[in-house]
Amino acid sequence: MSVESLKTALPETAKDIRINLSKVLSEEGAPGLTQKQILGTALASAHATREAQVINAITEEAAAVLTAEEIAASKAAATIMAMNNVYYRFIHLAADDEIKKMSANLRMQIIANPGVPKVDFEIMCLAVSAINGCGMCMESHVHEVEKGGVSKQGAQSAIRIAAVINAAAQGVVSV
């Protein structure tokens, strides 16, 4: 399935999502990010939604631009954040200061060596963390992407990509 097919699969009630989908997948519509960062972020976001039609459409779009390593990193970002976002959202919201001080004791080596530029992986992780609603992780990843030279506008673009991909998944599911 292509992105064009995905847009066609969205109902009229999701017209805004169809328009936004075209926009956020371009450098003009996602200022501050490269095309590789845009598609890597979109693919990580698609995996975070777990919606097959969205994953397939974004994978097809990304395959023309991303390497196999970049595609794998996108999936890895969604996977590691699925774990981290649950754990750190709990730590952030828990009222127990003793638990907050405990070591996570979770393996997260992919974050240190994702197989793509660290800043690109951090952008993907930021987008997935937004979809999963982990404020602690979002703060951490915003800090890292800015440290890596991405502007606040670039960070915002990543979140807009995540929002639109998430909405597209909701739209096709409700058809």
C-alpha positions as CSV (number, residue, x, y, z in Angstrom):
1,M,0.0,0.0,0.0
2,S,1.3,3.5,-0.9
3,V,0.8,6.7,1.0
4,E,-1.6,7.7,-1.8
5,S,-3.6,4.5,-1.2
6,L,-3.6,5.2,2.5
7,K,-5.0,8.7,1.9
8,T,-7.7,7.1,-0.3
9,A,-8.5,4.7,2.5
10,L,-9.2,7.5,4.9
11,P,-12.9,8.5,5.2
12,E,-14.2,12.0,4.4
13,T,-14.3,12.7,8.1
14,A,-10.4,12.4,8.0
15,K,-10.0,14.9,5.1
16,D,-7.7,17.1,7.3
17,I,-5.5,14.1,8.0
18,R,-5.2,13.3,4.2
19,I,-4.1,16.9,3.6
20,N,-1.7,16.9,6.6
21,L,-0.2,13.5,5.6
22,S,1.0,14.9,2.3
23,K,2.3,18.0,4.0
24,V,4.3,16.5,6.9
25,L,6.1,14.0,4.8
26,S,7.9,16.8,2.9
27,E,10.8,19.0,3.9
28,E,8.6,22.0,3.2
29,G,6.0,20.7,5.6
30,A,8.5,19.5,8.2
31,P,11.0,22.3,8.5
32,G,14.2,21.6,10.4
33,L,14.3,18.0,9.3
34,T,16.0,16.2,6.4
35,Q,13.9,13.9,4.2
36,K,15.6,10.9,5.8
37,Q,14.7,12.2,9.3
38,I,11.2,12.8,8.1
39,L,10.7,9.3,6.7
40,G,12.5,7.6,9.6
41,T,10.3,9.5,12.1
42,A,7.2,8.7,10.1
43,L,8.1,5.0,10.0
44,A,8.9,4.8,13.7
45,S,5.6,6.5,14.4
46,A,3.8,4.1,12.1
47,H,5.2,1.2,14.0
48,A,4.2,2.8,17.3
49,T,0.5,2.8,16.0
50,R,0.7,-0.9,15.3
51,E,-1.7,-0.3,12.4
52,A,-0.7,-2.6,9.4
53,Q,-2.1,-0.3,6.6
54,V,-0.2,2.7,8.0
55,I,3.0,0.7,8.5
56,N,2.9,-0.8,5.0
57,A,2.2,2.6,3.4
58,I,5.0,4.4,5.2
59,T,7.4,1.5,4.7
60,E,6.8,1.7,0.9
61,E,7.4,5.5,0.9
62,A,10.5,5.2,3.1
63,A,12.0,2.3,1.1
64,A,12.8,4.7,-1.8
65,V,14.9,6.9,0.5
66,L,16.0,5.0,3.6
67,T,18.7,2.3,3.8
68,A,17.9,-1.1,5.4
69,E,19.8,0.1,8.5
70,E,17.6,3.2,8.7
71,I,14.4,1.2,8.3
72,A,15.6,-1.2,11.0
73,A,16.5,1.8,13.3
74,S,12.9,3.1,12.9
75,K,11.5,-0.2,14.0
76,A,14.0,-0.3,16.9
77,A,13.0,3.2,18.1
78,A,9.4,2.1,18.2
79,T,10.2,-1.1,20.0
80,I,12.6,0.3,22.7
81,M,10.2,3.2,23.3
82,A,7.3,0.8,23.8
83,M,9.2,-0.5,26.8
84,N,10.8,2.8,28.0
85,N,7.6,4.9,27.7
86,V,5.7,2.5,29.9
87,Y,8.5,2.3,32.5
88,Y,9.4,6.0,32.6
89,R,5.8,7.2,32.4
90,F,5.2,5.1,35.6
91,I,8.3,6.5,37.3
92,H,7.2,10.1,36.4
93,L,3.7,9.6,37.7
94,A,4.4,7.4,40.7
95,A,4.1,9.1,44.1
96,D,6.7,6.9,45.6
97,D,10.1,8.7,45.8
98,E,11.9,5.4,46.8
99,I,10.7,3.7,43.5
100,K,11.8,6.8,41.5
101,K,15.4,6.3,42.8
102,M,15.7,2.7,41.9
103,S,17.6,1.6,38.8
104,A,15.5,0.8,35.8
105,N,17.5,-2.4,35.3
106,L,16.4,-2.6,31.7
107,R,18.6,-3.3,28.7
108,M,18.6,-0.3,26.4
109,Q,21.8,-0.7,24.3
110,I,20.1,0.2,21.0
111,I,19.9,3.8,22.2
112,A,23.7,4.0,22.5
113,N,24.3,2.2,19.2
114,P,21.3,2.5,16.9
115,G,23.1,2.0,13.6
116,V,22.2,5.5,12.4
117,P,23.3,8.9,13.4
118,K,22.3,9.3,17.1
119,V,20.4,12.5,16.5
120,D,18.2,10.8,13.9
121,F,17.4,8.0,16.3
122,E,16.6,10.5,19.0
123,I,14.2,12.3,16.7
124,M,12.4,8.9,16.1
125,C,12.3,8.2,19.8
126,L,10.9,11.6,20.5
127,A,8.0,11.1,18.0
128,V,7.2,7.6,19.4
129,S,7.3,9.0,23.0
130,A,4.8,11.6,22.0
131,I,2.5,8.9,20.6
132,N,2.9,6.9,23.8
133,G,2.4,9.9,26.0
134,C,5.6,9.7,28.1
135,G,6.5,13.3,29.3
136,M,9.7,12.2,30.9
137,C,10.9,10.6,27.7
138,M,9.8,13.5,25.6
139,E,11.8,16.0,27.7
140,S,14.8,13.8,27.5
141,H,14.6,13.3,23.7
142,V,13.9,17.0,23.1
143,H,17.1,17.8,25.0
144,E,19.1,15.2,23.0
145,V,17.8,16.4,19.6
146,E,18.6,20.0,20.4
147,K,22.0,19.0,21.7
148,G,22.5,17.2,18.3
149,G,21.8,20.4,16.4
150,V,18.2,20.1,15.6
151,S,16.2,23.3,16.1
152,K,13.0,23.6,18.2
153,Q,11.2,23.8,14.8
154,G,12.7,20.5,13.8
155,A,11.6,18.9,17.1
156,Q,8.1,20.4,16.5
157,S,8.1,18.9,13.0
158,A,8.8,15.5,14.5
159,I,5.8,15.8,16.8
160,R,3.6,16.9,14.0
161,I,4.6,13.9,11.9
162,A,3.8,11.6,14.9
163,A,0.4,13.3,15.4
164,V,-0.6,12.9,11.8
165,I,0.6,9.3,11.5
166,N,-1.2,8.5,14.7
167,A,-4.4,10.1,13.4
168,A,-4.1,8.3,10.1
169,A,-4.0,5.0,12.0
170,Q,-7.1,6.0,13.9
171,G,-8.8,7.0,10.6
172,V,-8.2,3.8,8.8
173,V,-9.2,1.7,11.8
174,S,-12.5,3.5,12.0
175,V,-13.4,2.8,8.3
